[in-house]
Amino acid sequence: MAGFTTDRPSDKPCPCCGGPNVRVFFGEDSVPRNSCLLLDDPDTAAGFPRGRLDIGFCDDCGFITNTAFEPGSAEYSQRYEETQGFSGRFMEFAKELAQRWVEDYQLHDRTVLEIGCGKGEFLIEMAKAGAGHCIGIDPGVHPERIDDPEAADIEWIIDFYDERYSHLDADVVICRHTLEHIPNVAEFLTSIRKAIGDRPDTVILFELPDVYRVLTEIAFWDIYHEHCSYFSLGSLARVFRQTGFEVVELGREYDDQYLLIAAKPSTVPAAGEPLPEEDDLDDLRRGVEHFRTGYEALVEDWRKRLVELREHDGKAVIWGSGSKGVSFISNLDISDEVVAAVDINPHKWGKFMVGSNHEIISPESLTEIRPELVVAMNPIYLGEIGDDLRKLGVDTTLLAL
Ligand SMILES: [Zn+2]
């Protein structure tokens, strides 16, 4: 087992509230610094730079953070392949969310800035749903890969967002699946708040993973190096208020995997009373304890299953070669027990998974491998994966994390 549980104080203050009461409860000594980079050969994949996890919980504000994270240690570039845009299920959600945001917040013809737009799929959906001028900023965006006519007027900036871009006057600031990659969360939100200045009508819309689910499901595969910051409904709302945003709406989506927050600029700290669902500190304390005490048994359970299959000459593949897959294999500390990682993103085929160096293969390759077991890295895609396997005529056991 590569991970460990512990209970010791961190020597660093909380990067959200500044409080001194952060305790480390989980860690890994050596994890790949990136899990979504495309590597061309197994040696580079196996020898990829590694970092450390010391996951701490702030008893004051509920924020969870990798206290060992070194800013700048994860690479975000055009080699970074994080998109889930090849999944029908994911794109259906993105489309529905874009339409809902445009309707609910009256974003027709308004200027939208998406910070961390990834490969741009969501911003294109916003344009299709009726938003006005759209600007996407991300170090990993590939404008040459985007051929959707609806994207013709979108402005793409291949860079990180920081104060250099505070001149981009937007009516709407969107940030999806990005905040969890930022170590100094309060500082980042403060810079966005500053850039908005005195424009009270600006709408701020964020989406990111919910750590409460990670704790209650002991979803250790959802804890990895690029994610240095982990939020619950309460800890997210608290840091928004603290940095000058009034929380307008707060909730969970996507089978409760993601948090959604809508906010508007306010004073520092923000006006308005906390919403009832923000009162989650006791739940988080219990969740951390549940994770800490249940981790080892769950890892052993999966490990045993895969080792036994291998001993009986059975073959297992994982479905999903991204961060969850890298973290799953790293925690189980296995190698040949998984023969390959399937991915529906054709840009990844023939490449190798960071750290474990498993080859990334197409679903079609399973017709030759004929695995006895397919482990889906996210249960939300079970339907989609099951359909693909049936179409390919691959008869196998399909399980999900
Ligand atoms: Zn805190």
Boltz pocket constraint, residues with backbone or C-beta under 6 A from the ligand:
constraints:
  - pocket:
      binder: B
      contacts: [[A, 14], [A, 15], [A, 16], [A, 17], [A, 18], [A, 19], [A, 58], [A, 59], [A, 60], [A, 61], [A, 62], [A, 63]]
      max_distance: 6.0
